[in-house]
Amino acid sequence: MTNEFLPPGLALQKADERIMTLNVGPQHPGSGHMRIIVQIDGDYIVACDPDPGYVHRGEEKMAEYRNYITNIPHLERPVIHDSCNVLYPYVLGVEDLLGIEVPERAKYVRVICSELNRCIYTMYWLAIYGIFLGHSTMFMWPAGDRELLIDLMEKISGARVTHAHFVPGGVRNDLPPNFEEVCLRQVNYFEKRIREYAAVFYDNPILISRTQDTGVLSREDAIRLGVTGSVLRASGVDYDLRKKEPYDVYEELDVHSNVMKEGDSYARSKIPWLDMLESCNIIKQALEKMPKSGSVRVKLKPNPKGKGLNSVYKRVESGRGSLGCHIVSDGKVEPYRLKLSVGSFRNLIALPYLLKGEKLGNMPSVYWSLNYWPVEADR
Amino acid sequence: MSVIAPDFKFSKFIQSLISDVVWFVLIFSLIGFPIIMMVLFFIPMPVIDGELLTPFLAFTYLADPTRTLPIVQSFMMTDMFKIMAFPGFGFAALLAAGTIFVERKMLAKLQLRVGPFYCGKVEGILQLMGDGLKLISKEIIIPAKADKPIFWAAPVLFVASAAAFVALIPVAPGWVVADVDMGLLAVFAVIGFFPIVTILSAWSANSKFPFIGGIRALFQMVSFEIPLILSLLGVVMVTGTLNLSEIAASQSSFPWILFLPVGAIVFFITMLAELERIPFDLPEAESEIVAGWLTELSGMMYGLVQLGTYLKLYAFAALFVVLFLGGWNGPQIVPQFPMEIVTEGLELGPVTAKIGGLEPILTELITPEMINGVLMFVLKTVGVIFFILLPRGVFPRIRVDMLLNLGWHKLIGLAFVNIFIALALVYAGVLGPGGLQ
């Protein structure tokens, strides 16, 4: 058996006394649900081979056995913290297949839910980024402040994490009474809190000296490797789907996309934080412009069917970058094929390029700055 | 976001205390007394003051303070008491346990959470005891390919080195386990022992993550030992002695930190690195190398290393106090004992029972000066420990190359600056022989 047929890590290699192979994961506090095979020479990483796939759950295959409505709760499982954004492209695609026009108020509610969820996901990501760098306060603060927005989402949908709130034709329920004031108050406080993080984390001299100029991804490499989301924007490419391909009501809102030129892991970690501030801004705008009353859902027929052989591809900007959903319909109640194209997996491709030649101490910061969610990449 | 214990009632707390006491008395009287009587019955008793020491007489000793106190006094003057209880291991372990509790609660307050809460009813003060019991009851797992004798010995050696460090610290005038003339050299020798224990433990585990952690610990401790030793040379120059008790006594009017602040800062930073505290916790960097050189340790072996770590923390903080903050010196805030207690005895309780014979203890051993010295020493040590704990809530971890850069470039340079300051103070006649002191 030659090397190319063996799984990674088992491949035969020429013995080198100086090189040590480290299996970082799947049982390691710094890996998540995956394995990174790292070869180190002293303190330097000479080769890195990310090995995802430990939490593959066959979401795409499962979607072929359920109809368009029952697909909703399980399709959000890959990223339960960002469940609204995971469902967003699917819901948009199904609406396109069935030819439904969504009410105006539902579009605004969707934007609010999507931005709230982006913040919830990013806070979780930031907490783990903090503990990966040994900063335990930065683990506890975002984990606590995240509760503010989770409470809001609980008011909207009734569930704290997996909301299943987006349905083809709108959203499941209307907003609770008096929601606008509560939301504005919580979001204002949240914005004030995350601005405080700069003092303890982003302006911390040790953090800056540790993460600046490490794992630099140049603009050309970022485009060539096809990374998306915050990783792409940290490398100086202004590409935000909310601005470039606006969906729902994003074109009516003033969206500012954050771009940094450096492309190092400090920039990659700062972009999601800036995005959270931008999300707060969008939520406030949406609350202002939203129609105060009206329907939020189009009544669907039971067991809706796609029209004939048809396919649709929709994508949105999730917390981790572009998230696409390709649905092929053959006129039955179930989709013929469903493909989720996720940002996590695209960003992971950059890891071997970035870690080569880095020090072992930079591995956690570079790895987690890629805005990678192992469960989403495996689907 | 505070959490309140759902069914906490003060009456229930009192009830549980009373039931504990009842069980203790019951078990002690049923098992303890017969055992004591049997032992006393079978052992041939010595003759004291012309009387045979019968069990009955032994019990009267317990009830008669004038006869018991000399025994207590002579016991307090033995080396055994000093090593095990007061200036030695017991005292240090008590302060270390307090440190762990304060660290947890302080860090929790800093991070907007509650910290240990349930264990021990009041603010989780018994959490440490619970954790200790858990560690004791856990199975000790040893890697199959480990070098077993060395792997077993390393945690014990670690605690032993930390205890040896504690033994050199003078707490109050005359209260030190080992009053060595070359005290500071002995401290350097003990500090030099820690990297050896660490690499023994790491290498004998025969595992990759402990090995990397051990190498990192070796790098860190060896490269920070040089600025550590150099930063303390200034104090030795201005005092002209290596004896820690004499160094502490020399600061009766002012602490050395006023004249040698650079040395104090360098020593504090190297102290953080030697203790593997954040931001220098590279040997235990969780997200990179699991738990560093502690990865393969389990059960009470891990517990011993933790105990040693906190003993070491206390000892370093105490060393800082002795060298830079004046040790036991400070304003006398403990009043003199009333004369009638010293000469006549103490009256206790509603039914007056006089405890006589306190005079030798109160004039020789536990004087107001000694109590005041211990109080000052403990207050200063707790202050230093607070500043050692604080960076954990504020800083992330730094990298190996930054650490070595700091140790070899900046701290050694600053330590030499400190030495020149000390030299200038001595040669200008400000300090040293013929100067202020």
Interface residues (C-beta under 8 A of the other chain):
Chain A: M20 L22 H28 P29 G30 D43 G130 I131 F132 L133 G134 H135 S136 T137 M138 F139 M140 W141 G144 E147 V200 N204 I206 L207 S209 R210 K359 L360 G361 N362 M363 P364
Chain B: M1 L107 L110 Q111 L112 R113 K208 F209 I212 I278 P279 D281 L282 A285 E286 S287 E288 I289 V290 R392 G393 V394 F395 P396 R397 I398 R399 V400 D401 M402
